[in-house]
Amino acid sequence: MSRDSLRDEVEKRLPNWRSWYPSVFHAAEDLGIIRAQVCDPNSLNLSNRHSGIQNQAREAHREQWGGHENLNRDK
């Protein structure tokens, strides 16, 4: 795709897209300009995404201040 916006690209390929589609995204998908990608549902869970960062923060806190692993007593 060139540097044109998604709307510009859709309008080049199908000038009257508004009469057929509720949104530029639906038109772009049908025209093959964009594609949906299937991903692992676990990757969508924020707690899974950020668990590595949380673990690093816990480790840094322990290194600097000492203390127990379960600082908040929440788990």
C-alpha angles and dihedrals in degrees: 000000000000127000090278118116119259090254091051091050092050092047091052091055099036114015095185096047092131091069091056107033135048092217142013088247093060091049093046091051093051091046091052095243093121130022132201115236125212113226137182108276090224089063089063094058107097093210089059093045094051100036092097092052091047090050091051091050092050091049093048090050092050091048093050102036106016118219138122128319092241100057096161096042088224099123 
